[in-house]
Amino acid sequence: MFDRVYEPLSVPSVMIDDYRGAYQATAHLIENGCKRIVHLGGPQHLNNIYRNRYKGYCDALTAAGYEISSSLVFFDTLTKERGKEAMKEVLKKNPDGIFAVSDFSALGAFEFLREKQVRIPEDVAIVGFANEPFTEIMGMSSVEQHPGEMGEIAVNLLFDLLNSSSGRKEKKHI
């Protein structure tokens, strides 16, 4: 399995460390002076991907001595449209940072903030997740997932499994 893993299956898998990526992204915002950091999160029922990213966000805030404000947390915001909607609700709460678990929701937040003439990153800094090609054009920080490298590792694990003479399925997690 690759990226999204169905945990009950005992098969090899390749995933990014979602917790660590989220923790580092949030810590990056904190290191750059952000104190009121919005979390544009994903659905909490989808494996551990978005739960781990939310936990990384929360733990980074806690480690810095910040409280977690439910008014700055939005779930199910994986699209550009949902990123914009969330920013409409939260802008009046004076955020100075955004950690988006999807570059697409980060793009929606970016577009909304630009429309409102908010300076990025001077007034509100944004960090996304996935490092989609458009983030480079925007000059936005994003967590790199290395999908090509992950895909190559997953294919090699599959070939190892197919070529295994024992037929045993070793649960190898990378």
N, C-alpha and C positions, 0 to 999 in steps of 0.2 A: 504494500500500500504506500501511497505517496501523498504527503501533505495532510490530507484529512484521513485519519485512521479510524476504522471501526474497531474499537478496543476489544470486544469479545473474541474476535478472530485471532488465532495464534499463528500469525504470519509475519514475515519480515516487513519492516516499515522504515520510511525515511521522512523525517519531519524537521522543521525549524524549531528552535527552542523559543516558543511563543512568549513564555514568561520572561525569559532573559531579554528578549528583544523589546518587550513593552517596558520592562524595568529600565533598561538603558535609554530608551527614547524619552521616558518621563524624567529620568535623572538628567538627561541632556537639557531639557527645558528648564529644570530647576537650576542647574549649573549656569544657565544663561539668564537667571534672574526672575523666572516665572514663578508666581505664587498662587495664582488662581487658574488652575489647569483643567480644561474641559476634557472629558473622555468621550469620544465618539466611538462607541463599542459595537460589537456584533451580537447576534443572538446567543443567549447564554445556554441554550439547549443543544447547540451544535458541537458535539464531542467536547474536547477541552480547549480547542483553539482560542475562542473568544473569552472563555472563563479564565484561561491562563493569562491572556493579555490584560484582562481587567485586574487580575490579582497582581500582576507585575506593576501596573499603574498604581494600585492602592499601596503596595509595599514600598514603592519608591517615594510616594508622598509621605507615608508614615515614617520612613527612615529619615526624611528631611525635617520631620517635626510638623508636617502640615496635616490638617484634618481633611477627611474625605467628605466633600459636600455633595449630597445626592442631587442638588440642583444643578450641578455641573456634569452629571453623568447621564448619558443617553445610550440606550441599547437599540439594536436593529437599525443601525445607521451605516450600512455598507455601500450605499449608492450616493452619487453626487446630489441627487434630489433630497435624500434624507439628511445629508450633511448640511445643505442649505437650510432645511426646515429647523434643524437643531440650532443652528446659529441664530435664526430669527428669535428663538426662545431665550437664548442665553446671552446675547450681546448686551442686554441691559444690566447684566450681572457683572460687567467689567472683567471678562476673562483676559489674561495676558498670555496664555498658552493653550495649545490644543494638541492632544495626542489622539490621532485617529487610527483605528485598527485597520483601515482600508485607505489606500491612496485616493480612491474615488470619493469617499466621504470627505477627505481632506480637500479635494478639489472643489467640492460643493461649498465647504466652509471658506475656502480661499476666494472663490467667486463672489460669495455673499459679502465678505469683508471688503473686497475691492469696490463693490457697488456702493457700500456705505462709507467709502473713502477712509477705511481703517488701514494704517500702514503696516505692512507685513515685511519683516519680522519686528520692526521697531515697537509697534503697539501690541500686536498679537503674533506670537511665533507659532508655527505649525510643524508638527512631525507626523508623517504618515507611515504606512506599513506596506511593503511589497516592492518599493522602488520602481514603480511603473515608469516607462520612458518619458511621460509628460512631466514628471517631477523635476527632471533636469532643466527643462525649459522654464519652469516656474521658479527655479532656485529654491525649492522646498526640500527640507531634510526628510529622509525616509529610511526605514529599516530595510536592508537588503536581504531578500530571501534566497538568492542564488538558485532560481528554479532550474536552470540548465544543469548545474552541478548536482542538484538533488535528483533530477531525472536520470542523469547518467548513473548515479549510485543505485537508484531503484532498478534500472534495467540490468545492471550487473548482478544485483541480488536475485532478480528473476532468473537470469541465465544460470547462476550458481544453483538455484533451486531446481531448475529443469534438468541440469546436468548432474545432479546429485544421484549417486548410485544407491544410496540408502533409502531414498524416498522420504526421509524424515523432514518435517517442516520445523526448522529451528526458528524460534521467534527472536530475530535479530533486530534491534531497534537502533537506528542511526539518526 
